[in-house]
Amino acid sequence: MGMTPREKEWSDRARRFLKVEAKRADVTYAELARRLNEHGLDETEASISSKLQRGTFAVTFFLACLAVLGLSGVELSDL
């Protein structure tokens, strides 16, 4: 079963947001993986690339990325 158009829209927004914020912080996918691993998540550069390319990932991954990128106070309008 595929995503509805609204689900796809939110997925795309979350994916773009993480990609932009990682770039803005000058954090590579390898560095992001290292930081996530330090917080107990089993991620690799390839797994992060795949998730962000697909645009589908768990909310736990999204929240952990926000934390390791030092993003607090994110507004939904930022997505």
N, C-alpha and C positions, 0 to 999 in steps of 0.2 A: 504494500500500500504506500503510495507516494504522499508527499506533503501537499497540503492545501496551498493556494496562492498566498494567503496571509502567513502561514507557517514558513514558507519559502522566503517571503519578504523579511520576517524577523531573523531567520537564519542568516540571510545575506547581510543584514545590518550588523549582527553580532560578529560575523566573520570579518567584515570590513573594519569594524571598530578595533578588534584585536590586532589586525594586521597594521593599521595606521598607528595605534598606540605603541606597538613594539618598535616600529620604525622610528617614531618620534622619540622614543627613549633610547634609540640606537642599540636595541637588543636583538641579536640574531636568534633564529630558531634554536641553534645549538646552545646559546646562552640561556634562552628561555627554558629549554629542557633541563639544563644544569640547575637553574633556580627551582624549577618544579620538583626535581629529584631531591633537592635539599629539604623540601617540604613534604616528602613522602609520596609524591606521585611518580609513577613509573612511566616517564615519557622520554622520547628520543627526538632528535631533530626531524627524522623521517616521520614519526607519528604526529608531531605537531604540524608539519607541512601537509600531511594527508588530511588531518582534521580541518585545517583552515582552507584547504583547497575544496574539500567536500562541503564545508559549511555546516557540518553536523557534529555536535559534540555535547557532552553532558554539561549541565549547569555547574557541576563541581569543577570541571576543567576551566570553564569561563571565569568563575569566581577566583579560582587559584591563580589564573593568569592576571586578573586584576590585582590581586594581592602582591604577587612577585614583581609586577611592573610598578608597584607603588601608587596605584590609582585608587583614590578614595573619593567618596562623594560623587560618584558617576551618576549623572541624570539620565533618565530614559531618553530624553530629547537629544542626548549626546550620541545615541546609537543610530 
